[in-house]
Amino acid sequence: MQPQSELSDVLAEVRSIVGSENYLDELAEREYFSQDYYRKADPVAAIIQPVSVAALAAAVDCLTKAGVALYPRGGGYSYTDAYLPTKSPGVTVDTRKLNRILEVNEQDMYVTAEAGCTWAQLEEHLRPAGLRTPFWGPLSGLNATLGGGISQGSVSLGSGKYGPSAESVISLDVVVADGTIISTGSAGQQSHSPFFRHYGPDFTGLFCNDAGALGIKARVTLRLMTVSY
């Protein structure tokens, strides 16, 4: 994509996909979303905040077909340049409105939530049942998201015993460049729930620690363990 008019048409289309209330293009917003703790980059053209996985997939398909670079962002606590734009035109995908906890399965001991859910939100939801995930979130877990922590290969208190974030992941639903949603782990098999990760090629691990480069995490399934508070 070269002409500004073409970019405007594409951005108008993606705005209609996610809804005008979930689309930001003011300069101050674009500058804010194009920086992390230590650095800032040239601002993206817009920020989208999908509220459904279907809207996320449709927006990804629309933008990548038009040659627009995508930069997925969680809570914004990165200091590794993970979501800073490097190519223009670009659009930031703010995942924080994808924050629903979808299932807590106490029999098979897993929890599934959207990738924009924070670690703190998940902990608060699980605490009454005496459950937690082995990886309990990074130090910035009050605002850091599940997708961000898994994309960054986070380690934190307890990682010496339970491992980094990826070790707690059973399954992922990932939106890839053409808008296809890939389900990994046992959930990738027809009519199977995400109860087990390692069967055949480990596609779950492929999308962990990738800083969102291989796809945008939409849903995350994590192991559960019991705990006494």
C-alpha positions, 0 to 999 in steps of 0.5 A: 500500500502506498497512496494515503487515500488507500490507507484511509479507505482501509482504516475506515473499513477496519473501523467499521469492523471493530466499531468506532468506539474501539478505534483510536486515531488521535495523535496523542493516543497514537504516540502513547501506544507507540512507546514502552518504558524506555523508548518511543517510535514513530506513531502508528496510524491507528489503534484498534481495540477489538471486543470479540475474537471474531472482530479481531480476526476480521480486522487482522485479515483486512489490515494484512491484506492491505499491507498494514503492519500489526503490533499486538499490545497487552498491558503495555508494560514491556521494556523490550521493544516488543510492540513498538512499531518498526514499519509504516503504515502500522496499526496497534492491536490493543487486546485489553477489551478481550478480557473475559474468563470463559471456563474454569474446569475443576475436573480437568484442572484448566482455565480458559480466558481471553488474552487481554485478561489480566493476571490479577483479574484471573487470580481474583476469579480463581481464589474463592475456589482455592485454585491458581495457575502455576505461573502466577503472573509477572511483577506487573500482574495487576495490569499485565495481560495473559497474552503479554506475559506468554508472548514475553516469556515472563518469569517471576516469583515461583518460576524456579519451581513452576517455570516461566509463563509458557510452562503453564500454557496448555492451549492457545487460540491464535489469530494468524495473518490471514485471519484464521484462528488456530487452536493448539494442544488437544483443543486443536482436535475436533470436539476435544477440550484443551485438557492436554498440551503435548501430542505430536508437534507442539504448536502451543510452544511455537506461539509462546515467547514470540512477542506476537510475531507469529500471531495474535493470541486471542484465547489462553488455556492455563493449567490449574493447581490447588492452593491454600490461602 
